[in-house]
Amino acid sequence: MPACSSSLIPRPLGQLADTAPTVPDDLPGLLTCLAQAPDPRRDQGRRHSLAFVLSLAACAVLAGAKSLAAIAEWAADAPPNVLARLGGPCREPDRGPVAPAEATVRRVLQRIDGDALDTAVGSWLAGRERAAGQEENDSDRRPLPSLAVDGKTVRGARRTDGTQVHLLAAMTGAGLVTAQREVDATTNEITVFQPLLAPLNLHGTVVTFDALHSQTAHARFLVEDKHAHYIALIKGNQPTLHQWLSNARDLWIGAGRDAEGVPSRMIL
């Protein structure tokens, strides 16, 4: 979704602001992930690589930039060693790397494919979390990883036709958004659920979601395709299953068992 010239920073880059501090070894991985997004510019006249422009934007966001103009200003003030570390071009040896002009930063961030950028940033964040989890605890008794899927309408963000921007995101137990996709105004979250999670490694992960996504196809996708577990919230949109679970709960209680004994992992 292209951003308006007066809009805030693109939504995927905002995910970086809430992550743990980076370390030197993180940077090559981030640049590699950002380079995976398709470049919206023509090849002719391209002076700065896409990964360089996006990494500058990411650093500016981490430094507190909250608009496209602020990102461009931060890039213009960045010292030569920072520009070089992020892969900036050095056409004049006596001057060092050159930062992109504000027009270039604005053009890239307005035209970049939001879903592709989400995927790139999310893959980097997911890799950091997996590495941190392995270092923290290699025991077989550690809790299963979790992923919460939820959708939100973005306050203050509107498309050119006036409709509000709605996102479906997947957040880990540590609070990292590892996947995020825009929900088109002509459809709903259900159609985005599987494309959102398809690129992720969910083996052994417990996925939670609200009643809207308690769908047979979603459950089979998680268990059979992704080898994940899930906790489904069942409400009136699944009347038959809701009644079955209500009856099962009554049977458990009648037998002197806790209602929480109803299994949460099933193929509908």
N, C-alpha and C positions, 0 to 999 in steps of 0.2 A: 504494500500500500504506500504509494508516494506520499511524502509529507508536504504539507503546505509550507510556504516560505516562513511563516510566523509560528509554526508549530514547535512543540518541545522536541527533544531528541527522539529518534526512532526507538520504538519499544524494545527491540532485542538488546540494544546496547545498555539499556537501563538495568538489565539483569546483572551486569558486572559490578554494579555499585554495592550490592549486598553480599558479595562473596568474601571469602577469607583473603588476606593479603597474598599477593603473588610472590614467588621467589624467582631467582634468575633462570632456573631450569624450566619454568612455566612458559616463558616468552616464545621459544621456538615452536612449542606446541600450539600456542594461541595464533601465531602468524600462519602456521600450516592450516589450521582450521578455518581462519578467515579467508585464506586464499581459495578455499573450496567453493565459496559463493560465486555465482556468475557475475562477471563485470558488466554493468549496464551501459558502459561507454563504448564508442567506436574505437577500433584499434588505432586509427589514424589520429595522430596528435596527442596520444596518451603519454603523459610525462611521468606519472606516479602510479605505482602498482596499486591494485585494489587493497591488498593486505596492508600496505603502508598507510593508506588513507583511513581504513577502518581501524587499524591499531591506534593511530593518532586519536581518532574519535573515542575509542574505548578508554584510552589514558585520560583524555580530557573529561570524560564522564566520571571516572574514578577521582579526578581532581576537583569535581564539583560543578562542571559545566552542565547547564540545564537548557541550552538552546543551541541551534545550529550556529548562530553567530558566536556564541561563547566557545564552542568547539574550535571554530576557525581561529579565534583569537588565541586560544591556548596553543594551538599548533604553531601559529606565527611566533609565539614567544618561547617555544621549546628550545632548549640549548642544543648545539650541534651533536653532542654525544648521545642525546636521547633520540634525535632524528636518525642517526646512524644505527643505533641499536634496533630501531623499528624498521630498518631497511630503506631509509631515505636515499634518494639518488644524489650522487656527488659529481656534478658536472664541472665545477670549478674547484680544483684542489685547495686553492688558497682560501676559499670561503666555506668549504664543508657542505654537508647535505642541505637541501632546500626544502622548505615546507610547502605544501600545496596552497594555492590561493583560496580565499574564501569561496569563490565561485565553484572551484573544483570540489571542495568539501561539501558544499550545499548540493551540488548536482549529484554527487555519488550517493549521499544519504537520502536524497529525495527519490532517487530512481532505483535504489537497491531492492532486490526481491526480499521482502520482509520475512517470508517463511524460510527462504534459503539462509538468510542471516541468522534467524532463530536456530536453525539446525546446526550451523557452524559454531555459534556460541554455546549452544546446549551440549554439543559433543565434547567441547573443551571442558566445560564444567563437569560433565559426567565423568570424564577421564580423571579429573582432579579428585572427585569424590571417591571413585573406585580405589585410586592410589592411597588416599588418606585412610579409607576403611581397611585396606590390607595392612597398612603400617600400624594402625591402632589396635587391631585385634585379629589374629589369625586363628583363633579358637573356633572349633566346630560348634560351640555352644553360643556363639554370638547371635543376637537377634537378627531375624530376616530383614533385609532392606525393604523400605517402603516407598511408595510413590502415590501421591494424591493428585487426582485429576479433577479440575474444577474450571468453570468458565466465569468470566467477569466482563462487564461492559466498561470500557475505558472512559473515565470521566474527562470530558473536554475534547475528546478525539472524534472527529466526524469525517466522513468521506465527502467527496465532491458533490454527491447527490443529497447530502444532509443527514444520511443515516449514521448512527453511532457505530463505532468500531467495537466489536466483541471478540474476545480472545479465549481460546481453550488452552490451558497450560497444565503441565505435569511437574509437580514439585516434590523433591526428595524429603526424607525425614529431617535432613540437616538444613532445609530451607532453600535449596538451590533449584531454580527453574531449569530443568534439563531439556525441556521441549515446550514449544509454544507455537500455535498456529492461529491465524485469523479465521473467524467463522463468517462466511459470506452472508450478506444481508438476505439472499434468496433462499437460504437453507438454515439448518440448526446445528447444534453441537454434535448430534448423533453421527452425522456424516463425517465429522472431523476426527472422531475418537480413534479409529484404527489408523488412519494416516499419521496422526500425532505420535502414536506409540510404536508404529512399525519399525522405525530406525533404531530403537532403543534395545539394549540387552536387558531383558526383564526376567531372565532365568532365576527362579527362586524368590522373586520380588513380590511383596504383597501390595496389590493395587487397590486403592479405594476410590470411590466416586459416588455421586449423588443418584437419586432414584431415576433421573432421566436416562442414565446410561446403564441401568439394570436391564439390559437387552440380551436375548439369547445369543445373537451373533457376537456381541462383545465378549460374553463369557466364554464361548468356544474359542474365539480368537486368542484370549489371554491364556487359557489352559492348554489348548492344542497347538497353537502356533508359537506362542511366546513362552510356554512352560512356566507361567507365573501363577500366583495365587490371587484371590480377590476377595473383598468384602463388599457385598452388594446390599444396598439399601432398598428395600421393597416397600412400595406404597401402592396407591390405587391405580397407577398406570399399568400395573401387572395384577389385575383383579384375581385371576385364578391362582397364581402363585401366592399372592397375599393371603387369600383365604386358606390355602394349604398350610402356609406357615403359621397362621393363627390357630388352625386346628392342631397342628403339631405342637405348638407352644402349650395349648390347653392340655394335651395328652401328657407332655413332660411334667407340667405342674401337677396334674392329677396323679401322676405316678410318684410325686414327691421329689421331682428333680427341678433344678434351676432352669428357668426359661432360656437362659443363655446357652443351654446345651444344644440348641439347634445349630447344625453345621453351617459354617459361613462360606465354605468352598464347595461349589457344586457346578455341574453343567446343566443349564436350564433346558 
